[in-house]
Amino acid sequence: MTTKGFVSLVGAGPGDPELLTMKALRLIHQADVVVYDRLVSPEIMNMVPHGVSQISVGKSPGKHCVPQDQINETLVGLASSGRRVVRLKGGDPYIFGRGGEEALVLRQHGIPFEVVPGVTAAAGCSAYSGIPLTHRGLNHGVRFVTGHLQNDDKLDIDWNKLADPDCTLVIYMGLANLREICGQLIDAGLPAATAAAAIHGGTTREQQKVISSLAELADAVESACMKSPATIIIGEVVTLSDELDWFDPASRSSAEITSYESYHLARA
């Protein structure tokens, strides 16, 4: 009788390999197979030891390369064959990462698993863009919402609840619907002049940041030719971005990243 393996649902963070947790790195080095998403950065995938199987199940908006049901079946099949599986996800598994769905399937099949949190895009992209998600005197909370629904369905959101000038709003996967999102928030009462930002490739060499007002954000993003995925941040905390901006994407040199990878692989 084949002994069941083990699945680790691991958050890889927003891209910068140095934001990986120590546990995530250890599990990657101990894995028999790594099943990874499109948003896991190449620098992190380069840390997977030679000889370890890598299975891409990357999905992009409008182009679902591997259906979720098939991903679930892959995890169950690999673990059932006795392998140590690392399911590597961009950001955090439980924040718009469908980690809960995969964990439920594993539980239903009696497969042991663990969940390793990762730095979610909201925290990583905001910090690397000089935007504190909370700041005394500017807001009293943060809300995370998705701007893209399953099967590209129409957004079904209570805009009146989200149009709160005292709360920072972070929108995941919202670039395709950005114009509608901004318009709906303004119609619901959020001032058109509210500061807003769109961030692509946050924490990496490809980081691109656009700062604008809510009313002009969609046009500014189009003018910048920003591509998905992007994290949208709306709220007065965005006004601190210029003053608190510390990250220079160009400073993440290839030599620095290569040295980091080599150091950890040598210790694996």
Backbone torsions as a table, in degrees:
resi	resn	phi	psi	omega
1	MET	NA	128.7	-177.8
2	THR	-72.4	131.2	176.6
3	THR	-76.5	132.2	180.0
4	LYS	-68.6	144.7	178.5
5	GLY	-82.7	-150.0	-174.4
6	PHE	-146.9	139.8	179.8
7	VAL	-116.3	128.2	174.0
8	SER	-108.0	115.1	175.0
9	LEU	-86.7	105.4	-166.7
10	VAL	-115.2	129.0	173.6
11	GLY	-82.6	124.9	-178.4
12	ALA	-92.0	-3.4	-178.2
13	GLY	80.7	-175.9	-173.9
14	PRO	-82.8	-6.9	177.9
15	GLY	148.7	-46.1	179.1
16	ASP	-62.7	118.7	-176.7
17	PRO	-62.1	-23.8	-179.8
18	GLU	-76.3	-3.9	175.1
19	LEU	-92.5	-1.4	172.5
20	LEU	-61.7	142.0	172.8
21	THR	-75.6	159.2	177.8
22	MET	-61.3	-37.6	179.7
23	LYS	-66.2	-41.9	178.9
24	ALA	-59.6	-44.1	-179.1
25	LEU	-65.1	-41.4	179.0
26	ARG	-62.0	-43.6	-178.6
27	LEU	-66.2	-37.8	176.9
28	ILE	-60.1	-41.1	-178.7
29	HIS	-72.8	-21.2	-178.2
30	GLN	-98.9	-3.1	-172.7
31	ALA	-73.6	151.1	168.8
32	ASP	-87.8	-31.3	-180.0
33	VAL	-151.3	142.7	178.0
34	VAL	-117.3	122.0	177.0
35	VAL	-105.4	115.5	-167.5
36	TYR	-127.5	155.1	179.6
37	ASP	-92.0	167.8	179.1
38	ARG	-62.4	-31.6	-174.0
39	LEU	-83.7	-0.8	175.0
40	VAL	-77.3	124.9	-172.3
41	SER	-67.5	150.3	176.9
42	PRO	-57.0	-34.6	179.8
43	GLU	-62.9	-36.6	177.9
44	ILE	-73.2	-40.3	179.1
45	MET	-65.4	-27.5	177.3
46	ASN	-68.7	-12.4	177.8
47	MET	-84.0	-11.0	177.5
48	VAL	-68.2	125.0	-176.9
49	PRO	-59.6	149.6	176.8
50	HIS	-60.3	138.7	179.0
51	GLY	96.5	-14.5	177.9
52	VAL	-84.1	128.8	-179.4
53	SER	-63.5	140.3	177.6
54	GLN	-125.2	127.0	-179.4
55	ILE	-122.5	117.2	179.7
56	SER	-87.0	127.7	174.3
57	VAL	-124.3	32.8	-174.2
58	GLY	-59.7	140.7	177.6
59	LYS	-129.0	141.6	175.4
60	SER	-129.1	156.3	-176.5
61	PRO	-54.8	125.7	178.6
62	GLY	81.5	-7.4	-179.0
63	LYS	-136.4	80.5	-176.6
64	HIS	-82.6	91.2	-174.5
65	CYS	-59.6	-42.6	-179.6
66	VAL	-129.7	116.3	179.2
67	PRO	-59.3	149.9	-178.2
68	GLN	-59.6	-37.9	178.7
69	ASP	-60.0	-37.3	179.5
70	GLN	-70.9	-36.1	175.9
71	ILE	-61.9	-44.5	178.3
72	ASN	-58.5	-45.1	-180.0
73	GLU	-63.0	-37.9	179.6
74	THR	-62.9	-45.9	179.8
75	LEU	-62.4	-44.3	-179.7
76	VAL	-63.8	-43.6	-178.9
77	GLY	-64.7	-43.1	-179.8
78	LEU	-65.2	-45.3	-178.9
79	ALA	-67.9	-35.9	-179.9
80	SER	-65.7	-21.3	177.8
81	SER	-87.1	4.7	174.8
82	GLY	92.1	13.0	-176.4
83	ARG	-90.6	154.9	171.7
84	ARG	-90.1	112.6	-172.2
85	VAL	-108.3	130.0	170.3
86	VAL	-106.9	115.0	175.4
87	ARG	-93.6	101.6	-171.0
88	LEU	-96.1	121.7	-175.7
89	LYS	-122.4	142.5	173.6
90	GLY	-64.8	143.2	179.3
91	GLY	71.3	-131.0	-179.0
92	ASP	-116.3	137.2	-176.4
93	PRO	-59.9	-30.6	-173.5
94	TYR	-100.8	6.3	176.0
95	ILE	-117.5	95.1	-176.8
96	PHE	54.0	31.3	179.7
97	GLY	-111.2	2.4	179.9
98	ARG	60.1	20.1	178.1
99	GLY	-64.7	-35.4	178.8
100	GLY	-62.7	-40.0	179.0
101	GLU	-63.2	-44.2	-178.6
102	GLU	-68.7	-37.1	178.4
103	ALA	-64.5	-39.5	178.6
104	LEU	-63.5	-40.5	178.2
105	VAL	-64.2	-42.8	178.8
106	LEU	-62.0	-42.3	178.9
107	ARG	-62.5	-41.6	-179.5
108	GLN	-62.9	-28.5	-179.7
109	HIS	-97.1	7.2	177.2
110	GLY	69.6	26.9	-178.3
111	ILE	-98.3	124.9	179.9
112	PRO	-67.3	143.5	-178.7
113	PHE	-150.6	166.8	172.5
114	GLU	-139.2	161.7	178.2
115	VAL	-122.5	126.1	-180.0
116	VAL	-111.9	109.4	-178.2
117	PRO	-60.7	152.6	175.4
118	GLY	-130.1	166.1	175.8
119	VAL	-68.9	115.8	-178.4
120	THR	-73.8	158.3	-175.7
121	ALA	-57.3	-38.4	-178.7
122	ALA	-58.7	-46.1	-178.4
123	ALA	-71.0	-44.2	-177.3
124	GLY	-68.4	-50.5	-177.0
125	CYS	-66.0	-38.2	179.8
126	SER	-67.4	-45.5	-178.1
127	ALA	-62.8	-40.1	-178.7
128	TYR	-79.3	-1.7	178.5
129	SER	-114.5	8.4	178.3
130	GLY	75.3	25.4	-177.5
131	ILE	-119.2	106.0	174.0
132	PRO	-74.7	129.3	-177.7
133	LEU	-66.6	-28.5	173.8
134	THR	-127.8	143.7	178.7
135	HIS	-154.8	125.2	-177.2
136	ARG	-55.9	130.3	179.2
137	GLY	92.5	-13.7	-179.2
138	LEU	-110.9	-30.1	178.1
139	ASN	-156.0	169.8	179.3
140	HIS	-126.3	12.4	178.2
141	GLY	175.8	176.2	-179.6
142	VAL	-135.4	142.1	174.2
143	ARG	-125.3	134.8	174.6
144	PHE	-106.2	127.5	176.8
145	VAL	-137.3	159.7	176.1
146	THR	-99.2	139.2	178.6
147	GLY	-103.6	13.5	-179.3
148	HIS	-143.7	120.8	-177.5
149	LEU	-98.5	162.0	-179.8
150	GLN	-58.1	139.8	178.5
151	ASN	61.8	24.0	178.3
152	ASP	58.4	31.9	179.3
153	ASP	-66.1	159.9	178.2
154	LYS	-64.6	139.4	-179.5
155	LEU	-61.1	125.3	179.0
156	ASP	-116.7	83.7	-171.9
157	ILE	-128.0	141.4	173.9
158	ASP	-82.5	91.4	-173.8
159	TRP	-64.9	-30.5	-179.6
160	ASN	-62.5	-35.4	178.6
161	LYS	-71.7	-30.4	-177.3
162	LEU	-84.2	-22.0	-176.5
163	ALA	-81.5	62.0	-178.2
164	ASP	-111.6	110.2	-176.9
165	PRO	-65.6	-14.9	-179.5
166	ASP	-96.4	8.0	-177.4
167	CYS	-130.6	131.5	176.0
168	THR	-73.5	134.2	179.7
169	LEU	-112.2	123.7	177.1
170	VAL	-114.2	124.4	-176.5
171	ILE	-114.5	120.5	176.0
172	TYR	-89.1	144.3	172.4
173	MET	53.5	41.3	-174.1
174	GLY	-107.8	5.5	-172.0
175	LEU	-65.8	-41.4	-177.8
176	ALA	-64.1	-29.3	-178.5
177	ASN	-108.8	19.6	-171.3
178	LEU	-60.6	-43.1	-177.6
179	ARG	-63.1	-42.1	177.5
180	GLU	-65.1	-42.7	-178.7
181	ILE	-59.8	-49.0	-179.4
182	CYS	-62.4	-43.4	-179.6
183	GLY	-63.7	-42.1	-179.8
184	GLN	-65.7	-38.9	179.4
185	LEU	-66.2	-39.7	178.4
186	ILE	-66.7	-43.3	178.4
187	ASP	-61.9	-29.8	-179.6
188	ALA	-82.5	-3.2	174.0
189	GLY	115.7	-3.6	177.8
190	LEU	-74.3	128.1	-176.6
191	PRO	-54.9	136.7	-179.2
192	ALA	-61.7	-24.9	-178.2
193	ALA	-84.6	0.2	179.8
194	THR	-55.7	134.4	-179.7
195	ALA	-66.4	143.4	-178.2
196	ALA	-148.9	153.9	-179.4
197	ALA	-139.9	150.8	171.2
198	ALA	-127.3	132.1	-175.2
199	ILE	-129.6	124.7	176.6
200	HIS	-113.6	139.2	176.3
201	GLY	65.1	31.3	-176.7
202	GLY	-55.1	138.9	178.6
203	THR	78.0	2.2	-177.3
204	THR	-118.6	176.6	177.2
205	ARG	-62.9	-22.1	-177.8
206	GLU	-90.0	8.1	-175.2
207	GLN	-57.6	131.5	177.8
208	GLN	-132.2	130.9	-176.0
209	LYS	-126.8	133.5	175.1
210	VAL	-122.8	126.0	178.2
211	ILE	-114.3	134.2	-177.5
212	SER	-160.0	-175.4	168.7
213	SER	-86.8	161.3	178.9
214	LEU	-57.4	-41.2	-177.3
215	ALA	-66.1	-30.4	-174.2
216	GLU	-106.7	2.5	-173.9
217	LEU	-62.5	-45.4	-178.0
218	ALA	-59.7	-43.3	178.7
219	ASP	-65.8	-40.8	-179.5
220	ALA	-64.0	-39.7	178.7
221	VAL	-65.9	-41.6	177.8
222	GLU	-63.8	-42.4	179.7
223	SER	-62.8	-32.7	-180.0
224	ALA	-83.1	-4.4	-178.8
225	CYS	55.9	37.2	179.5
226	MET	-69.7	140.0	-179.8
227	LYS	-111.3	160.5	174.6
228	SER	-72.6	154.3	-1.8
229	PRO	-84.4	156.3	177.9
230	ALA	-142.8	148.7	176.0
231	THR	-103.3	128.4	-179.0
232	ILE	-104.4	129.5	178.4
233	ILE	-124.1	125.6	-177.2
234	ILE	-126.3	126.3	179.1
235	GLY	151.1	166.8	-175.2
236	GLU	-65.3	-20.1	177.7
237	VAL	-61.9	-22.6	179.7
238	VAL	-64.3	-24.6	-179.5
239	THR	-64.7	-15.6	179.3
240	LEU	-86.1	-4.9	-170.5
241	SER	-57.4	-47.4	-177.7
242	ASP	-64.1	-43.1	-176.4
243	GLU	-70.7	-34.9	-175.8
244	LEU	-100.1	2.5	-178.0
245	ASP	-67.5	121.0	-176.0
246	TRP	-123.6	-16.0	-170.1
247	PHE	-95.6	126.1	175.5
248	ASP	-108.5	108.9	-177.9
249	PRO	-53.6	-33.6	-179.0
250	ALA	-66.7	-19.3	-178.9
251	SER	-72.7	-16.3	177.4
252	ARG	-83.7	79.1	-176.0
253	SER	-73.6	155.6	177.3
254	SER	-60.0	-38.0	-178.9
255	ALA	-63.8	-40.0	-179.5
256	GLU	-64.2	-46.9	-178.3
257	ILE	-67.3	-41.6	179.5
258	THR	-62.3	-40.7	178.8
259	SER	-62.8	-41.2	179.2
260	TYR	-63.0	-45.8	-179.6
261	GLU	-62.5	-45.6	-176.6
262	SER	-62.6	-38.9	-179.5
263	TYR	-60.6	-48.3	-175.7
264	HIS	-73.9	-36.5	178.6
265	LEU	-66.3	-33.9	179.8
266	ALA	-67.6	-25.9	-178.8
267	ARG	-92.2	-5.5	-175.9
268	ALA	-68.0	NA	NA
